[in-house]
Amino acid sequence: MASKSSGLKLRHMAGNLDSKETGKVTKDYEEYFKEEDDSKRTGNYTDVVNKYYDLATSFYEYGWGESFHFAHRYKWETLRESIIRHEHFLASKLNVGPGKKVLDVGCGVGGPLREIAAFTGASVTGLNNNAFQISRGEELNRRTGRHDHCDFIKADFMNIPVPDATYDAVYQIEATCHAPDAVGCYSEIFRVLKPGGVFASYEWCLTDEYDPQNEEHRKIRQEILIGNGLPTARHTHEVLDALKKAGFEVTEEQDLVKTADVSWYEPIDPDRAWRPWRDFWSFKTTWWGRNITHYLVLALETVGIAPKGSMGVSGFLKKGADGLVAGGKKGIYTVMYFTAAKKPLK
């Protein structure tokens, strides 16, 4: 099951927001990130992340298809192929098969959960606090025929509404970076996981190269936060420490950025050479593709077809992409800090 790209869906551009309020929501979102102090943002992160995904999901689907994440990539792979292999690699760490129950924490519209359900034969439940993304995921489940083995729970990953030891395995792909408290988030995952079960993760992190005293580094960090709806940014060692504090035994950990042939930020790098004979699917994320989309949205908003604020959404997504590219090039940020951790039998 490959992720499929699609056109920009105008009827989905505001998510579940009233199209009349998107302009105000966009301005409020931008105001929220003017404060550099992370502690001022973590208190009401749920509402902010929810509105972010209402505003951004249609752009994500347009640019990335059904799987909203980067991937470890070899030089002979297309972006689409690498995304599928990236999901299979994580699935291979879960030790599950038919009859097992798996939880996808922060599942987006369910591209990875459908792929991992097909790959492993397990039943996969997607956890998501955004009602619009769940409705899109359910629609895609029906369209792909995965509705018998894939479903969704609308909930916050800081408070998962299922009994202890419900799932045989849990995974997350670039989602728990939205958590205001890593220990609290991982502790809740630990609770719903069966003893002996595996939690596998791709986390967004600052690296050892990040210098909080460096003004340019702080600016890049802030662009990443606003462009991706993140309340804060954690270092790799903070993620590792949080897993251990939550009770996990960490069995594997590595920054997969270091072993990839192709830089993780290459799909959104405006300076990259686009190779249409090999990777036509990724045109939308090139400099030309991003700018064409940006000005198309401007035109649609001007004539009243796209909701007010759409241009602002396109703008902060573009800023976030630029921040990610800059962070990747300087080596101060990674989007694929891989960890596999086990819940002890006792």
Residue, then its C-alpha position, 0 to 999 in steps of 0.5 A: m500500500a503506497s501513499k498517494s498524492s492528491g490535489l489541494k482539496l478546497r473543501h477541506m482547507a479549513g478542516n472542521l473550522d468555520s471558513k469565516e473564522t479561519g482568518k482570526v484563527t491563523k492570526d491567533y496562531e501566529e501570535y501564539f508563537k511570537e513568545e520565545d519562552d516555551s513554558k508560555r505555550t505548553g499549557n494550552y497546546t491541545d487547542v493550538v495543535n488541533k487548530y494547526y491541523d485543521l488549517a494545515t491538513s489539506f496542505y499536508e495531503y497535497g504535498w505528502g499524500e497520506s503519510f505526513h513524515f520524512a524518511h531514511r532514504y537511499k540514493w536509488e530510492t524515490l521519496r515515495e519508496s523511502i517513505i514506505r520502507h521507513e514505515h516497514f522498518l518501524a513495523s519490523k521492530l514491533n514483533v507483531g502479526p495477525g491477531k495482535k493489537v497495535l496503537d499508532v500514537g498521533c496517526g494523522v490521516g492514517g497512511p502509516l497505520r494502513e501500511i503497517a496493518a497490511f505489512t504485519g497483519a495486525s489490527v492497528t488503531g490510530l490515536n488522534n485528537n483532531a476530529f477532521q483528520i479522523s474523518r479523513g482517515e475513516e474515509l480513506n480506510r473505506r476507500t482502501g478497504r482497510h476498515d476491518h483492520c484499522d480504526f481510530i480513537k479521538a483522544d489526547f495522547m496525554n490521556i489515552p482512554v483505554p484500560d492498562a495493558t491493552y496493546d501488544a505494541v505501540y509506535q509513533i512517527e513524528a507525532t509526540c514532538h507535539a507533547p508538552d511533557a515527554v515523560g507524561c506522554y511516554s508514561e501513558i504509552f507505557r500504561v496501555l502497552k502489555p508487559g513485554g510489548v515494544f514501543a517504537s518511535y521516530e522523534w523530532c529532536l535537537t542534536d548536540e550541534y544545537d547551541p542555545q546561545n547562538e541567535e541563528h540557532r534559536k531563530i531556526r528553532q522558532e521557525i520549526l516550532i511555528g511552522n509545525g505546531l510544536p509547543t517546544a523542542r527537545h534534545t535527543h538525550e532528553v527523549l532518551d531520559a524521558l523513556k527511562k523515567a516512564g519505565f521503559e527499557v531502551t533496546e535500540e537508539q540511533d539518529l537515522v539521519k547519520t546513515a541515510d544516503v540522501s539528506w532527510y530535508e532534501p524533499i523540501d530543500p529549495d536548492r535541490a536538483w529535481r529529477p522528474w524522470r525519477d521522482f515526479w511525485s515530489f515536485k510539489t515540495t520543490w522551490w517551484g512547486r512550493n511557490i506555485t502553490h503559495y501564489l495559487v492559494l493567494a489567488l484563490e483567497t483573493v477571489g473568495i474561493a479559498p477561506k480567509g487565512s489560507m495564505g497565512v497558513s501557506g506562509f507559516l508552513k513555508k517558514g517551517a519548511d525553511g527552518l527544517v532545511a536550515g536546521g538539517k543543513k547545520g546539523i542542529y535538528t533531526v526528524m528521525y531519532f529512532t528508539a525501540a523500548k520494551k515494557p518489562l515483563k514485571 
